[in-house]
């Protein structure tokens, strides 16, 4: 038997996921594709943490692939598109922000529109999964 769902904690984290996704879209529009990718990763991370908090699990860390795996351990079936999206987004957590992640270049010069478009699509997929899952639990 699952413990009672924590709606307020879920909502608190899930709202921030929407804010991060909005920021990712604005950064893509401004052609700041590295920051768009990072914020898309953050949106997905916040949404997955929302689900885990809502389930009464205390998520720890920032590894989106690991956090997603913990969702699976909670007995929630993970569609392949969610694990694929998590893997794609996890790659943006550090290299999108730090100049020393790219030899002789800055992150801003290494990311392009296709990167941010893919990251936004992946984040939207994860947020949609989280919302569908949460609705099915209530």
GUGUPA-17826 format. One line per 5 residues: for each residue x, y, z of N, C-alpha, C, O. Coordinates in steps of 0.2 Angstrom, whole numbers. Each point is the difference from the previous one (the first is absolute). Layout:
BEGIN
X/Y/Z/X/Y/Z/X/Y/Z/X/Y/Z  ...
END
This chain:
BEGIN
4/-6/0/-4/6/0/4/6/0/5/1/4  -6/4/-8/3/6/-1/-2/5/6/-6/0/1  11/4/1/-2/5/5/-4/5/-3/0/1/-6  -4/4/10/-4/5/-3/4/4/-5/6/2/2  -9/1/-7/4/5/-4/0/6/3/-4/2/4
10/2/-6/1/6/3/-1/6/-5/5/2/-4  -11/0/3/-2/4/-6/3/7/1/3/3/-5  -3/0/11/4/7/1/7/-1/-2/3/5/-4  1/-10/6/7/0/-2/1/-2/-8/4/3/-3  -9/-7/1/0/-1/-8/-1/7/-3/4/1/-5
-9/2/7/-1/7/-4/5/5/1/2/3/-5  1/-3/10/6/5/2/6/-1/-5/2/4/-3  0/-11/2/5/-1/-5/-2/0/-7/4/2/-4  -10/-4/3/-3/0/-7/0/7/-3/1/1/-6  -3/4/10/-1/7/-2/7/2/-2/0/4/-5
5/-5/8/7/2/-2/2/-3/-6/4/3/-4  -6/-9/3/1/-4/-7/-2/5/-6/3/0/-5  -10/2/6/-3/4/-5/4/7/-1/1/2/-5  2/1/11/4/6/-1/6/-1/-4/2/3/-4  1/-9/6/7/-2/-3/-2/-1/-8/4/2/-4
-9/-5/3/-1/-2/-7/-2/7/-4/2/1/-6  -5/3/9/-2/7/-3/7/4/-1/1/3/-6  3/-4/10/7/3/0/4/-3/-6/3/3/-4  -4/-10/3/4/-3/-5/-3/2/-7/4/1/-4  -10/0/4/-3/3/-7/2/7/-1/2/1/-6
-1/3/11/2/7/-1/7/0/-2/2/4/-5  2/-8/8/7/0/-2/1/-3/-7/5/3/-3  -9/-8/1/1/-2/-7/-2/6/-5/4/1/-5  -9/2/7/-2/6/-5/5/5/0/1/3/-5  3/-2/10/5/5/1/7/-3/-3/5/4/0
-5/-10/-3/6/-3/-3/5/-2/6/6/0/-2  -8/0/8/5/-2/5/-2/-8/1/-3/-2/5  5/-2/-10/-1/-7/0/2/-4/6/-3/-5/2  9/7/0/3/-4/5/-4/1/7/-1/-5/3  -1/11/-2/-5/1/6/-6/-3/-1/-4/-2/5
1/2/-11/-6/-3/-1/0/-8/1/-4/-2/3  10/-1/-5/1/-7/2/0/-1/7/-3/-5/3  7/9/1/0/-1/7/-6/1/3/-2/-4/5  -2/9/-7/-6/1/4/-6/-5/-2/-4/-2/4  5/-1/-10/-4/-6/-2/1/-6/5/-4/-3/2
11/2/-1/2/-5/4/-3/1/7/-2/-4/4  2/10/-1/-2/2/6/-8/-1/1/-2/-2/5  -1/4/-11/-7/-1/0/-2/-7/1/-4/-2/4  7/-3/-7/-1/-7/0/2/-2/7/-4/-4/3  10/6/0/2/-2/6/-5/2/6/-2/-4/4
-1/10/-5/-4/2/5/-7/-3/0/-3/-2/5  1/0/-11/-6/-4/-1/0/-7/3/-4/-2/3  10/-1/-5/1/-7/3/0/0/8/-2/-4/3  6/9/-1/0/1/8/-7/2/3/-1/-3/5  -3/6/-9/-7/1/2/-3/-6/1/-4/-1/5
4/-4/-10/-3/-6/0/3/-4/6/-4/-3/4  10/3/-3/3/-4/6/-2/3/7/-2/-4/4  2/11/-4/-2/3/6/-8/-2/2/-2/-1/5  -2/1/-11/-7/-1/1/-1/-7/2/-5/-2/3  9/-3/-5/0/-7/2/2/-1/7/0/-6/3
3/11/0/3/-1/7/7/-2/0/3/-2/6  0/2/-11/7/-2/-1/4/7/0/-2/5/-3  8/-6/6/4/6/1/6/0/-5/5/-3/1  -6/6/-7/5/-1/-5/6/4/2/0/5/3  6/-8/-5/6/3/1/4/0/-6/0/-4/-4
4/10/3/5/1/-6/-3/3/-6/-6/3/1  10/-3/-6/-2/4/-6/1/-4/-6/-1/3/-6  2/-9/7/1/-5/-6/-7/-2/-3/-4/-4/3  2/7/-8/-7/-1/-3/-1/-7/-2/-6/-3/1  11/-1/-3/-1/-7/-2/-1/-4/7/-5/-4/0
8/6/5/0/-4/6/-7/2/3/-4/-5/3  2/11/-3/-7/2/3/-5/-4/-4/-5/-2/4  5/2/-10/-5/-4/-4/0/-7/2/-5/-3/0  11/0/1/0/-7/2/-3/-1/7/-4/-5/1  4/10/3/-3/-1/7/-8/0/-1/-3/-3/4
1/7/-9/-7/0/-1/-2/-7/-2/-5/-3/2  9/0/-6/-2/-7/-2/1/-5/6/-5/-5/0  9/6/4/1/-4/7/-7/1/4/-1/-4/4  -2/10/-5/-6/1/4/-6/-3/-3/-6/0/2  7/-4/-7/-5/-4/-3/-4/3/-6/-5/-2/-2
8/7/-1/-3/4/-5/3/-2/-6/7/0/-1  -11/-2/-4/3/-3/-7/3/6/-4/-3/5/0  9/-5/-2/4/5/-3/-1/-1/-8/4/-5/-2  -7/8/-2/0/-1/-7/7/2/-3/4/4/3  -2/-8/-8/7/1/-3/1/7/-2/6/3/1
-11/1/-3/1/7/-2/2/4/6/4/5/-1  -6/-7/7/2/4/6/7/-1/2/4/4/2  -2/-11/-2/7/-1/1/5/3/-5/5/2/2  -7/-2/-8/4/3/-6/0/7/2/6/3/-1  -11/1/2/0/7/1/4/2/6/4/5/0
-4/-9/6/4/1/6/7/-1/-2/4/4/2  -2/-9/-6/7/-1/-2/2/6/-4/6/3/1  -10/0/-6/2/5/-4/1/7/4/5/3/-1  -10/-2/6/1/6/4/5/0/5/3/5/1  -1/-11/2/5/-1/5/7/3/-3/4/2/4
-3/-3/-10/6/2/-4/1/8/1/6/2/-1  -11/2/2/0/7/0/2/3/7/1/6/0  -1/-10/5/0/3/7/6/3/1/0/6/3  6/-8/-5/6/4/1/3/3/-6/2/6/0  -1/-9/-6/3/3/-6/-4/6/-2/3/4/-4
-9/-3/5/-4/6/-2/2/6/3/-1/5/-2  4/-6/8/2/6/5/7/2/0/2/5/1  2/-10/-1/7/1/2/5/0/-6/1/-4/-4  3/10/3/5/1/-5/5/-6/0/2/-2/-6  0/0/11/5/-5/1/-2/-7/-2/3/-5/-1
-10/4/-1/-2/-6/-3/1/-1/-7/-1/-5/-3  3/10/0/1/0/-8/7/3/-1/1/6/1  4/-10/-3/6/2/-2/0/6/-5/-2/-1/-5  5/7/7/2/5/-4/-7/4/-2/0/3/-6  -5/-4/9/-6/3/-2/-5/1/6/1/-3/5
-6/7/-6/-5/1/5/-6/-4/-1/-1/-1/-6  -3/0/11/-6/-4/-2/-5/3/-5/-3/-3/-4  3/10/5/-4/4/-5/1/-1/-7/-4/1/-5  11/-3/3/2/0/-6/-1/-8/-3/0/-1/-6  -2/-3/11/0/-7/-2/-7/-3/-1/-2/-5/-3
-3/9/5/-7/-2/0/-4/4/-5/2/6/-2  -6/-10/-2/-4/3/-6/-7/-1/1/-3/-3/5  -1/6/-9/-8/0/0/-2/-7/1/-5/-2/3  8/-3/-7/-2/-7/0/0/-3/7/-4/-4/2  10/6/2/1/-2/6/-6/2/5/-3/-4/4
2/10/-4/-6/3/4/-7/-3/-2/-4/-1/5  3/0/-11/-6/-2/-2/-1/-8/2/-5/-1/3  10/-3/-3/0/-6/2/-1/-1/8/-3/-4/2  7/9/1/-1/0/8/-7/2/2/-3/-3/4  0/8/-8/-7/2/2/-5/-6/-1/-4/-1/4
5/-2/-10/-4/-6/-1/0/-5/5/-5/-3/2  12/1/0/1/-5/5/-3/2/7/-3/-4/3  4/10/-1/-3/3/6/-8/0/0/-3/-3/5  0/5/-10/-7/-1/-1/-2/-7/1/-6/-1/3  9/-3/-6/-2/-7/0/0/-3/8/-4/-3/2
9/5/1/1/-2/7/-5/4/5/-3/-4/4  1/10/-5/-5/3/3/-7/-3/-1/-4/0/4  3/-1/-10/-6/-3/-2/-1/-7/3/-5/-2/3  10/-2/-2/0/-7/3/-1/1/7/-4/-3/3  7/8/1/-1/2/7/-7/1/1/-3/-2/5
0/7/-9/-7/2/1/-5/-6/-1/-4/-1/4  5/-3/-9/-4/-6/-2/0/-5/6/-5/-2/3  11/1/0/1/-4/5/-3/2/6/-3/-4/4  4/10/-2/-3/3/6/-8/0/0/-3/-2/5  1/4/-11/-8/-1/-1/-2/-7/1/-5/-1/3
9/-4/-5/-3/-7/1/1/-2/7/-4/-5/2  8/8/2/1/-2/7/-6/3/4/-2/-3/6  -1/8/-8/-5/4/4/-6/-3/0/-5/2/3
END
